[in-house]
Every structure is written in C-alpha cells, then in structure tokens.
C-alpha cells in the first residue's frame, strides 16, 4: 500500500463555516488518515493529510465540496511522500 501526503490550500468561503471541524470529521470517517487542518490569516484553509493514496484522494476530493455552508472556489494540492510524522488527524491553531 502506497502512503502519500497531500498538502492543500482551500480558498473561497471556507472560514467561519465549520470547515476545519468538518475536515477533521471527514478524515476520521474515511479512516487511516493523519495530519492537520488550520485556518490561514489570508482566509484560506490549509490541510496536510497522509495515508493510503486512495483514502487521501477521497479527502482531497471532499475538500472541493466542504461542509454545506462553504463555497469552495479552488483547491491547490501538492502531492508528496508521506513522512509518518503524525499520530492522528486534528485541528491546528
């Protein structure tokens, strides 16, 4: 099983709409994903997710939708090798 890391920046109406909490819940629902999600000062949300390629891909696909109040305009993703540095997935402040 190939492990990957996705480093994503989500833009649009993505702060103040429970995007971080929803991303954490989605990662937990998909399973086997570690990393974090945080708000950026410029209004974007940053996500770092590691795990099996298919599972991380499902989370990245979900980022294009987000929770119901969100209005995602763009998701910039860079794919990298997983480092294995995370023990779970959570919000970063």
VOLO-66750 format. One record per residue: x, y, z of N, C-alpha, C, O, CB in turn. Coordinates in nm, 2 decimals, padded with zeros to 4 digits. Each point is the difference from the previous one (the first is absolute). Glycine has a CB too. Example, Ala and Ser with C-alpha at 12.3 -4.5 7.8 and 13.67 -1.06 7.14 Angstrom:
// VOLO-66750
<<01.32, -00.57, 00.78>, <-00.09, 00.12, 00.00>, <00.09, 00.12, 00.00>, <00.10, 00.00, 00.07>, <-00.29, -00.12, 00.05>> <<00.15, 00.23, -00.19>, <00.09, 00.11, 00.00>, <-00.08, 00.11, 00.08>, <00.05, 00.11, 00.01>, <00.07, -00.17, -00.23>> 
***
This chain:
// VOLO-66750
<<00.08, -00.12, 00.00>, <-00.08, 00.12, 00.00>, <00.09, 00.12, 00.00>, <00.09, 00.02, 00.09>, <-00.28, -00.14, 00.03>> <<00.17, 00.21, -00.22>, <00.07, 00.12, -00.01>, <-00.05, 00.11, 00.09>, <-00.12, 00.04, 00.00>, <00.18, -00.10, -00.23>> <<00.03, 00.12, 00.32>, <-00.04, 00.11, 00.08>, <00.04, 00.13, -00.06>, <00.11, 00.01, -00.05>, <-00.09, -00.16, 00.25>> <<-00.11, 00.25, -00.20>, <00.03, 00.13, -00.06>, <-00.03, 00.11, 00.10>, <-00.07, -00.02, 00.10>, <00.02, -00.08, -00.33>> <<00.09, 00.22, 00.19>, <-00.03, 00.12, 00.07>, <-00.06, 00.10, -00.10>, <00.05, 00.02, -00.10>, <00.13, -00.06, 00.28>> <<-00.29, 00.10, -00.14>, <-00.06, 00.11, -00.08>, <00.01, 00.12, 00.09>, <-00.05, 00.01, 00.11>, <-00.11, -00.17, -00.24>> <<00.21, 00.27, 00.07>, <00.01, 00.13, 00.06>, <-00.09, 00.09, -00.08>, <00.02, 00.03, -00.11>, <00.22, -00.06, 00.20>> <<-00.36, 00.07, -00.03>, <-00.10, 00.07, -00.07>, <-00.03, 00.14, 00.06>, <00.01, 00.02, 00.12>, <-00.11, -00.24, -00.19>> <<00.07, 00.31, -00.02>, <-00.05, 00.14, 00.04>, <-00.14, 00.01, -00.07>, <-00.01, 00.00, -00.12>, <00.25, 00.10, 00.14>> <<-00.34, -00.07, 00.07>, <-00.14, 00.01, -00.05>, <-00.04, 00.14, 00.01>, <00.02, 00.07, 00.11>, <-00.07, -00.30, -00.03>> <<00.00, 00.29, -00.18>, <-00.04, 00.14, 00.00>, <-00.15, 00.01, -00.04>, <-00.06, -00.09, -00.05>, <00.29, 00.16, -00.01>> <<-00.28, 00.05, 00.10>, <-00.15, 00.02, -00.02>, <-00.05, 00.04, 00.13>, <00.06, 00.06, 00.09>, <-00.08, -00.22, -00.28>> <<-00.11, 00.13, 00.21>, <-00.06, 00.03, 00.13>, <00.02, -00.13, 00.09>, <-00.09, -00.09, 00.00>, <-00.09, 00.25, -00.10>> <<00.29, -00.17, 00.16>, <00.04, -00.12, 00.07>, <00.04, 00.02, 00.15>, <00.04, -00.09, 00.07>, <00.04, 00.01, -00.29>> <<-00.09, 00.21, 00.27>, <00.02, 00.02, 00.14>, <-00.14, 00.05, 00.06>, <-00.07, 00.07, -00.07>, <00.32, -00.01, 00.03>> <<-00.27, -00.10, 00.16>, <-00.13, 00.03, 00.07>, <-00.11, -00.08, -00.04>, <-00.12, 00.03, 00.02>, <00.20, 00.20, -00.01>> <<-00.05, -00.34, -00.08>, <-00.11, -00.09, -00.05>, <00.03, -00.15, 00.05>, <-00.05, -00.09, -00.06>, <00.01, 00.24, -00.14>> <<00.12, -00.16, 00.30>, <00.03, -00.13, 00.06>, <00.08, -00.09, -00.09>, <-00.01, -00.12, 00.00>, <-00.20, 00.13, 00.13>> <<00.29, 00.05, -00.22>, <00.08, -00.07, -00.10>, <00.10, -00.09, 00.08>, <00.02, -00.12, -00.04>, <-00.05, 00.30, -00.13>> <<00.10, -00.13, 00.27>, <00.10, -00.07, 00.07>, <-00.06, -00.12, 00.07>, <00.05, -00.12, -00.02>, <00.09, 00.32, 00.05>> <<-00.24, -00.18, 00.04>, <-00.06, -00.11, 00.08>, <-00.06, -00.11, -00.10>, <00.01, -00.12, 00.03>, <-00.07, 00.28, 00.16>> <<00.00, -00.11, -00.30>, <-00.05, -00.09, -00.10>, <00.11, -00.08, -00.06>, <-00.02, -00.12, -00.03>, <-00.18, 00.27, -00.01>> <<00.31, -00.09, 00.01>, <00.11, -00.07, -00.06>, <00.06, -00.11, 00.09>, <00.03, -00.11, -00.04>, <00.03, 00.32, -00.09>> <<-00.05, -00.17, 00.26>, <00.04, -00.10, 00.10>, <-00.09, -00.12, 00.01>, <00.04, -00.11, 00.00>, <00.07, 00.30, 00.13>> <<-00.24, -00.16, -00.13>, <-00.10, -00.11, 00.00>, <00.00, -00.08, -00.12>, <-00.01, -00.13, 00.01>, <-00.13, 00.27, 00.13>> <<00.16, -00.08, -00.26>, <00.01, -00.08, -00.12>, <00.12, -00.09, 00.00>, <-00.01, -00.11, -00.05>, <-00.11, 00.30, -00.07>> <<00.24, -00.14, 00.16>, <00.12, -00.08, 00.01>, <-00.02, -00.12, 00.09>, <00.04, -00.11, -00.03>, <00.10, 00.32, -00.01>> <<-00.21, -00.18, 00.15>, <-00.03, -00.11, 00.10>, <-00.09, -00.11, -00.07>, <00.01, -00.12, 00.02>, <00.02, 00.28, 00.18>> <<-00.13, -00.11, -00.27>, <-00.10, -00.08, -00.06>, <00.07, -00.09, -00.11>, <-00.03, -00.12, -00.01>, <-00.15, 00.29, 00.05>> <<00.27, -00.11, -00.12>, <00.07, -00.08, -00.10>, <00.09, -00.10, 00.06>, <00.01, -00.11, -00.05>, <-00.02, 00.31, -00.11>> <<00.08, -00.16, 00.26>, <00.09, -00.09, 00.08>, <00.14, 00.00, -00.06>, <00.02, 00.02, -00.12>, <-00.22, -00.16, 00.18>> <<00.29, 00.11, 00.03>, <00.14, -00.02, -00.04>, <00.07, 00.13, -00.05>, <00.10, -00.01, -00.07>, <-00.15, -00.23, 00.02>> <<-00.01, 00.35, 00.08>, <00.06, 00.13, -00.04>, <00.05, 00.07, 00.12>, <-00.06, 00.02, 00.10>, <-00.09, 00.00, -00.30>> <<00.28, 00.03, 00.19>, <00.06, 00.08, 00.10>, <00.03, 00.14, -00.05>, <00.01, 00.02, -00.12>, <00.08, -00.23, 00.23>> <<-00.07, 00.31, -00.02>, <00.04, 00.13, -00.05>, <-00.07, 00.11, 00.08>, <-00.03, -00.02, 00.12>, <00.08, -00.07, -00.35>> <<-00.08, 00.20, 00.16>, <-00.06, 00.11, 00.07>, <-00.07, 00.09, -00.10>, <00.02, 00.00, -00.12>, <00.15, -00.01, 00.30>> <<-00.25, 00.10, -00.12>, <-00.07, 00.11, -00.08>, <00.00, 00.12, 00.08>, <-00.01, 00.00, 00.12>, <-00.14, -00.17, -00.23>> <<00.17, 00.29, 00.04>, <00.00, 00.13, 00.08>, <-00.04, 00.11, -00.09>, <00.01, -00.01, -00.13>, <00.17, -00.07, 00.27>> <<-00.23, 00.19, -00.08>, <-00.03, 00.12, -00.07>, <00.12, 00.08, -00.02>, <00.09, 00.00, 00.08>, <-00.32, 00.00, 00.02>> <<00.24, 00.07, -00.21>, <00.11, 00.09, -00.03>, <-00.05, 00.15, 00.01>, <-00.12, 00.02, -00.02>, <00.23, -00.20, -00.13>> <<-00.02, 00.27, 00.18>, <-00.04, 00.14, 00.01>, <-00.06, 00.06, -00.12>, <-00.08, 00.10, 00.00>, <00.26, -00.08, 00.16>> <<-00.15, -00.08, -00.28>, <-00.05, 00.06, -00.13>, <-00.13, -00.06, -00.04>, <-00.05, 00.03, -00.11>, <00.28, 00.00, 00.04>> <<-00.30, -00.10, 00.16>, <-00.13, -00.05, -00.02>, <-00.01, -00.14, -00.06>, <-00.11, -00.06, -00.01>, <00.05, 00.29, -00.03>> <<00.17, -00.29, 00.01>, <00.00, -00.14, -00.05>, <00.01, -00.10, 00.11>, <00.03, 00.04, 00.12>, <00.08, 00.04, -00.33>> <<-00.13, -00.20, 00.18>, <00.02, -00.11, 00.09>, <00.11, -00.09, -00.05>, <00.00, -00.03, -00.12>, <-00.24, 00.03, 00.19>> <<00.33, -00.04, 00.01>, <00.12, -00.08, -00.03>, <-00.02, -00.14, 00.05>, <-00.04, -00.02, 00.12>, <00.19, 00.22, -00.13>> <<-00.13, -00.30, -00.07>, <-00.02, -00.14, 00.05>, <00.13, -00.08, -00.04>, <00.05, 00.01, -00.11>, <-00.30, 00.00, 00.08>> <<00.30, -00.09, 00.12>, <00.11, -00.10, -00.02>, <-00.06, -00.13, 00.04>, <-00.04, -00.02, 00.11>, <00.23, 00.19, -00.07>> <<-00.20, -00.26, -00.14>, <-00.06, -00.14, 00.03>, <00.09, -00.10, -00.05>, <00.05, 00.00, -00.12>, <-00.28, 00.09, 00.11>> <<00.26, -00.20, 00.09>, <00.08, -00.11, -00.04>, <-00.08, -00.13, 00.02>, <-00.09, -00.01, 00.09>, <00.30, 00.13, -00.03>> <<-00.18, -00.22, -00.15>, <-00.07, -00.13, 00.02>, <00.01, -00.07, -00.14>, <00.07, 00.04, -00.09>, <-00.22, 00.05, 00.27>> <<00.07, -00.20, -00.19>, <00.00, -00.07, -00.12>, <-00.06, 00.09, -00.11>, <-00.09, 00.08, 00.02>, <00.05, -00.30, 00.10>> <<00.10, 00.21, -00.24>, <-00.03, 00.09, -00.11>, <-00.15, 00.02, -00.03>, <-00.05, 00.11, -00.01>, <00.27, -00.17, -00.09>> <<-00.29, -00.06, 00.10>, <-00.15, 00.01, -00.03>, <-00.07, 00.07, 00.10>, <-00.10, 00.08, -00.03>, <00.12, -00.29, -00.09>> <<00.01, 00.20, 00.25>, <-00.07, 00.06, 00.11>, <00.03, 00.15, 00.00>, <-00.09, 00.08, 00.02>, <00.10, -00.29, 00.11>> <<00.12, 00.25, -00.15>, <00.03, 00.14, -00.01>, <-00.06, 00.07, -00.11>, <-00.05, 00.11, 00.01>, <00.27, -00.16, 00.10>> <<-00.23, -00.02, -00.23>, <-00.07, 00.05, -00.12>, <-00.15, 00.03, 00.03>, <-00.05, 00.10, -00.04>, <00.21, -00.23, -00.10>> <<-00.22, 00.04, 00.22>, <-00.14, 00.02, 00.04>, <-00.02, 00.13, 00.08>, <-00.09, 00.07, -00.02>, <00.05, -00.32, 00.02>> <<00.14, 00.27, 00.09>, <-00.01, 00.12, 00.08>, <00.02, 00.13, -00.08>, <-00.07, 00.10, 00.01>, <00.15, -00.23, 00.19>> <<00.02, 00.12, -00.29>, <00.03, 00.11, -00.09>, <-00.12, 00.03, -00.09>, <-00.04, 00.12, -00.02>, <00.28, -00.17, 00.02>> <<-00.31, -00.05, -00.05>, <-00.12, 00.02, -00.08>, <-00.11, 00.07, 00.08>, <-00.07, 00.08, -00.05>, <00.13, -00.29, -00.09>> <<-00.07, 00.17, 00.27>, <-00.10, 00.06, 00.09>, <00.03, 00.15, 00.02>, <-00.09, 00.08, 00.02>, <00.05, -00.31, 00.09>> <<00.17, 00.26, -00.11>, <00.03, 00.14, 00.03>, <-00.06, 00.10, -00.11>, <-00.03, 00.11, 00.03>, <00.24, -00.19, 00.07>> <<-00.24, 00.03, -00.22>, <-00.06, 00.08, -00.10>, <-00.15, 00.03, 00.04>, <-00.05, 00.10, -00.06>, <00.20, -00.20, -00.11>> <<-00.20, 00.03, 00.26>, <-00.14, 00.02, 00.04>, <-00.01, 00.06, 00.14>, <-00.06, 00.11, 00.01>, <-00.01, -00.30, -00.15>> <<00.14, 00.13, 00.23>, <00.00, 00.05, 00.14>, <-00.14, -00.01, 00.06>, <-00.08, -00.07, -00.05>, <00.26, 00.23, -00.01>> <<-00.20, -00.10, 00.18>, <-00.13, -00.01, 00.07>, <-00.10, 00.08, -00.08>, <00.04, 00.09, -00.08>, <00.08, -00.13, 00.30>> <<-00.25, 00.02, -00.19>, <-00.10, 00.07, -00.08>, <00.01, 00.15, -00.01>, <-00.03, 00.06, -00.10>, <-00.11, -00.24, 00.17>> <<00.18, 00.26, 00.04>, <00.00, 00.14, -00.01>, <00.12, 00.05, -00.09>, <00.01, 00.12, -00.03>, <-00.12, -00.10, 00.25>> <<00.21, -00.10, -00.24>, <00.12, 00.04, -00.07>, <-00.02, 00.03, -00.15>, <-00.09, -00.06, -00.06>, <00.22, -00.08, 00.22>> <<-00.06, 00.22, -00.22>, <00.00, 00.03, -00.14>, <00.15, -00.01, -00.05>, <00.07, 00.11, 00.00>, <-00.29, 00.04, 00.01>> <<00.26, -00.26, -00.05>, <00.14, -00.03, -00.04>, <00.02, 00.06, -00.14>, <-00.07, -00.04, -00.09>, <00.09, -00.17, 00.24>> <<00.08, 00.29, -00.16>, <00.04, 00.06, -00.13>, <00.11, -00.08, -00.07>, <00.00, -00.02, -00.12>, <-00.07, 00.25, 00.20>> <<00.17, -00.27, 00.00>, <00.12, -00.07, -00.05>, <00.06, -00.09, 00.11>, <00.00, 00.03, 00.11>, <00.04, 00.16, -00.28>> <<00.02, -00.30, 00.12>, <00.09, -00.08, 00.09>, <00.13, -00.02, -00.07>, <00.00, -00.07, -00.11>, <-00.21, -00.05, 00.21>> <<00.32, 00.17, -00.05>, <00.13, -00.02, -00.05>, <00.06, -00.12, 00.08>, <00.01, 00.01, 00.12>, <00.02, 00.24, -00.19>> <<00.01, -00.35, 00.00>, <00.06, -00.12, 00.07>, <00.14, -00.03, -00.06>, <00.02, 00.00, -00.12>, <-00.26, -00.09, 00.16>> <<00.33, 00.06, 00.05>, <00.13, -00.05, -00.04>, <00.01, -00.14, 00.07>, <-00.03, -00.02, 00.12>, <00.14, 00.25, -00.15>> <<-00.07, -00.33, -00.05>, <00.01, -00.14, 00.05>, <00.15, -00.02, 00.03>, <00.09, 00.03, -00.08>, <-00.29, -00.11, -00.06>> <<00.22, 00.01, 00.25>, <00.14, -00.02, 00.05>, <00.00, -00.14, 00.06>, <-00.10, -00.07, 00.01>, <00.14, 00.31, 00.03>> <<00.08, -00.28, 00.00>, <00.02, -00.13, 00.07>, <-00.05, 00.02, 00.15>, <00.03, 00.10, 00.05>, <00.16, -00.17, -00.21>> <<-00.25, -00.03, 00.21>, <-00.04, 00.00, 00.14>, <00.12, 00.00, 00.09>, <00.10, -00.07, -00.03>, <-00.32, -00.04, -00.02>> <<00.22, 00.18, 00.16>, <00.11, 00.00, 00.10>, <-00.03, -00.09, 00.12>, <00.10, -00.04, 00.07>, <-00.04, 00.27, -00.15>> <<-00.19, -00.25, 00.10>, <-00.03, -00.08, 00.12>, <00.01, 00.07, 00.13>, <00.01, -00.06, 00.11>, <00.06, -00.14, -00.24>> <<-00.06, 00.33, 00.13>, <00.03, 00.08, 00.12>, <-00.13, 00.02, 00.09>, <00.02, 00.05, 00.11>, <00.16, 00.06, -00.24>> <<-00.30, -00.14, 00.08>, <-00.12, 00.03, 00.07>, <-00.06, -00.12, 00.06>, <00.01, -00.11, -00.06>, <-00.05, 00.30, -00.09>> <<-00.02, -00.18, 00.27>, <-00.07, -00.12, 00.06>, <-00.15, 00.00, -00.02>, <-00.06, -00.10, 00.03>, <00.25, 00.10, 00.14>> <<-00.24, 00.12, -00.21>, <-00.15, 00.01, -00.02>, <-00.03, 00.12, -00.09>, <00.10, 00.05, -00.06>, <-00.14, -00.16, 00.28>> <<-00.08, 00.14, -00.23>, <-00.04, 00.12, -00.08>, <-00.07, 00.10, 00.09>, <-00.10, -00.04, 00.07>, <00.09, -00.10, -00.28>> <<00.05, 00.26, 00.21>, <-00.07, 00.10, 00.08>, <00.01, 00.14, -00.05>, <00.07, 00.03, -00.10>, <-00.03, -00.18, 00.29>> <<-00.10, 00.24, -00.11>, <00.01, 00.15, -00.04>, <00.13, 00.05, 00.06>, <00.03, -00.03, 00.11>, <-00.28, 00.05, -00.11>> <<00.31, 00.07, -00.07>, <00.12, 00.07, 00.04>, <-00.03, 00.14, 00.01>, <-00.07, 00.06, -00.09>, <00.22, -00.23, -00.02>> <<-00.10, 00.24, 00.21>, <-00.04, 00.14, 00.03>, <00.13, 00.09, -00.02>, <-00.01, 00.12, 00.02>, <-00.18, -00.19, 00.14>> 
***
